[in-house]
C-alpha cells in the first residue's frame, strides 16, 4: 500500500519503491529489462531478482520505433477519404484537391478522432514517438492541445508544431499559426511532449513569416519543422522570389536554427543536404509519400548521416515504410547500406528534440521499449509506463476509438466537399 510507505524504515521503502518499477523478461534471447521510473535501469541476461517479471519467451525486447514526420490530421484518411472529382496531375493539385480541403474542414472533434485513431494504431504497431506537423486553418488556436491531449492520454511521445502558412488568409494567418506554436511551447510541461516552430513550406509563406519563425525559434530555443523541396514547384517558387532554392531561402532569412527538422529534400542538392546537417538540422525521408505524390526519389539525402524515416501521414507502420524505402532505394540505384540506418535514426532525432538518450536498451536511456513476437508487437512501454499490454491498449479502448473515427470520417468528407 502506498499510504503505508511513510511508516516503513528507509531500506524497506527503497525495496518497495523499486518493486513498483517494471521488469520484463526473459525474452526469447534470455534478456531482462528493468525500468526505474521513466528510464531503463538494466538490460541483460542477469537481473538481480526475477520476482514479478513479465515473461515474454515468444518475443524480443527492442527499442520503440519512431516516425520522424507525420500528420495526425490525416488519421481518418484510411476510413474512406474520397478521391477528388478531377484527378490531380501534379503535386500542387494533390494538395489543392485533397489535403488543403481536408485541413480546412477540420474542427476540434474531427481532429481529436483523427489523432486518437492514428496514435492508437501507431502504438499497437510499436511506434513510441511521433514528430507531427499539424495544419487546420479554420481551427488554429488550441489545436495543438487537442493533439497533445490525445498523445498523453494514450501514452505516445510526440513533438508537435503548427505548420504556419499564408495560403488561405495571408500574413495574418501565418502569424496565427506561429502564435499557436509559441503558445504550445511555452505552456507545455508534459514529459511526453515537445513543441517546435512550424512552417508549411517555403512556397506558401512570405519572407517576413520565415524571418518571424526564425526569431521565434531562437527566442524559444527550439528548431523549425518544415517541408523543403518536396516537389520541383517549391524550388521554382524560391527562384522566382530571387533565391537559389527553398533551402537557401531559409538560411538567408535566418529560418534554419539548430535542431530543425527538414522534410523531404527530394529536389534539394547534395550540397544543401550536407549544409543542413552541418547547421545541426535533420532531414526526413518519406519514401511512400514521395512515391504516392510522384515527386521523385530523394537521392541527395544520402549526402548526410542525420537522416530519419517518416511516413508523412501514412499510418506509422515503420517496418512497412522501411520496406518501401529499400524498394525505392534499389529502384533509384541508391546505396542500401546508406539508407538502412534511417529507421533507427529516428530515435536519435527525437532524442535530440527531447534531450534524452533514446533508441538503445542501455542504462539511463528513456524506457521506450517494445516486445515484438512473430505475430507482431505484444507489449509497449513509453517513458517507463505500459501503453500496450498483450497486444491491447492500456489507456484506451480501441473499439471506442475506431467507432468515434468512423462517425467523424463521413462528417469530415461532407465538410470537405464544401471547400473547393
Ligand atoms: Zn508532410
Boltz pocket constraint, residues with backbone or C-beta under 6 A from the ligand:
constraints:
  - pocket:
      binder: B
      contacts: [[A, 69], [A, 70], [A, 71], [A, 133], [A, 227], [A, 263], [A, 312], [A, 313]]
      max_distance: 6.0
